């Protein structure tokens, strides 16, 4: 892997991120295309609306791995933190704007978790703990994702506190910023009090 030019690692990250787990798994399970179900978002939550928990779990796992794998592989190859940050961003952006699926992707939370896990187990632990606590209190999955993302961004300052790690902080904040951007509709519904709570049936 060390023979691969370092500038190609972000390309690899983007291409791997562009593989839509939701669409592929749905086809394998002969389910409806997630882009035509519920919110139209190709992610694990929408796959779950098709009635298959197994398909939703596989989708979630796939989305996690496509954030985790390219960053871990790039680390193993010994790339600089600057390149590593680009790989992290590229994998995440691949999920949001997949070249193989008309640049129409999901919201990126699971892929972000995979990226965070590869960068630091402490970083992903912060995300998961904050998500669980926020979800338990509010019963809003979207709010939990937003709060967890914001806190993870702040935590990255403490975890990546060396001068040569500044690029990693930048990558985390890039991901956090786009997470908020992709949740604009959820934010509007939270403000209006119309967001669906965890466990509640979504209106058709």
N, C-alpha and C positions, 0 to 999 in steps of 0.2 A: 504493500500500500504506500510505502514511503516513496516509490518511484513515480507515483501520480503527481503531476504538477500541482502545487498547492492552490493555484488560482482556479483549478477545476473542482475543488471540493464544494464551494458554494453552488456550482451548477448541479453537482450530484445531489446536494441537499434539496435544491428546488425541485428537481425531477422526482425524487423520492416523495417529497411532500405533495407533489401534484397527483399522486395515485390516490384516488378517492375510495377509501375503505367502504364507505356507506353504499356507494353505487355498485361496487364489485360484489360485496357481501349480499346485497339485496338481489342481485342477479343470480348468485349461487343458490340462494334460498328461494328463488322464484317469487320474490316479494315485489310490491310496487316500487317504482323508481322513487327514492326519497325526495327528489326534487319536485315530485308531483303529489306529495302527501303532506298534510298538516301545514307547517310553516314553509315548506319547500327547501329547508336547510339540509344539505347532505351530511348529517351527523348522526351520532348514536341515538340521541333522543328521538329524532324523527324516524329512524329505523325501528325503534321500539314501538312507535305508533302503528307499525304494520302488524304488530302482534307477536313478534318473535323475540324473546329475551336473548336467546342464543345468538341471533344475528346482531342484536344491539351490542352484546358483550364483545363479539368479534370485531365489530366496527370500532368500538372504543379502543380495543387493544391495538388494532391496526393504526388508528390515528395517533395513539401514544408512541408506537414503535417508529413511525416515520419522522417523529421529532427526536426520539432518543437515538436511533441508529446512526444517522449521518454525523451527529455531533460527537458521539462516542468514537466512531471510526476516524474522524478527523483528529480528535485528541490522540488516538493511538498512533496516527501517522506523524504526530509531532508538529502540527501546524502552529503558527503563531496565534496569539490571542485575537489579533485583528482578523485573521482568516476564520478562526473559530467563531467569532461573533457573526461574521457574514454567513457562515454555514447555518448557524442557529436561526438567523433572520430568514435566510433563503428557504429552509425547510418549513418554517411557519407560513411564509408568504405563498409557498407552493400549495399549502392546504387552502388558503384563502382564495388564491387565483391560480387554479390548476391548469396547466397548459393542455393537458389531455382531455379536459372537460369544459372547454369554452371559457376558461378563466372565471367560472362561477363555482365557488367552493363554500365551505362551512365557516363557522365562527372561530374555530381554531383553539378552543380551550383545551381539548385533550392533547392536541399536538404541542401546545405551549407547555403543558405539564411534562410531556416527554422531553422537550428541550431543557426545561428547568432541571429535570432529574439528571440529565447528562452533564449539565454545567456544575451542579452541586446538589448532593442529597439534602443538604440543609435548606437549600432554596425551595426544593419541591416539598419538603416537610412543612415549611412555613405556609406554602400555598394550600396544601391539603388541610392543615389544622384550621386555618382561617376560613376556608371554604366550609368545612364541616360545622364549625361554630356558628358562622353566619347563616348557613342553611337551616340549622337546628332552631335558631332563634326566629328567623324571618319567614322560613318556609318558601323562600324564593331562590330557585337555582341560579337565575341570571344575576340577582343581586350578590349572591355568594361568590360567583365567578368574578364579578367586578371588584368587590371588596378584596378578595384574595389576590387578584392581579395587582391592585394598587399597593397592598401591603408587601407583596413579593418584590415589587419595584423598589420600595423603600429599603427592604431587607438586603437587596443586592449591593447597596452602598456599603453596608457593614461586612458582607461576606467577600466582596471583591474590592478590597481596600488598598491594594497595591497599585502603584502608578501604571504598571503594564497590564492591569486588569480593567482599566477604564472602558475599553471597548466592550467588555462583557456586560458592564453596567448599561452601556448604550444599547446593546442588543436586547436586554431585558426590558428596558423602557420602550424600545420600539415595539416589542411584542405587546406590552401593556397598552400602549397607545392604540394599536390596531384592534386589540380586544375590545376596548371601549367603542371604537368606531364601528365595529361589527355588531355591537349590542345597542345601537342607537334606538331601534324600535322597542327593544326591551326597556330601555331607560325611559322612553316616552310612556310606555304602559305602566311602569312603576310610579311615575309621577302622577298618572291619571288614576292609579289604583285599580287597573284592569289586568295587570299581569297575573298569569296563572300560577298558583302555588303548587309546590311539590305534593303530589298525591291527588291533586284535584283534576277532574276531567276537563280537558280543553274543549271549549265550545266549537262546534263545527261551523 
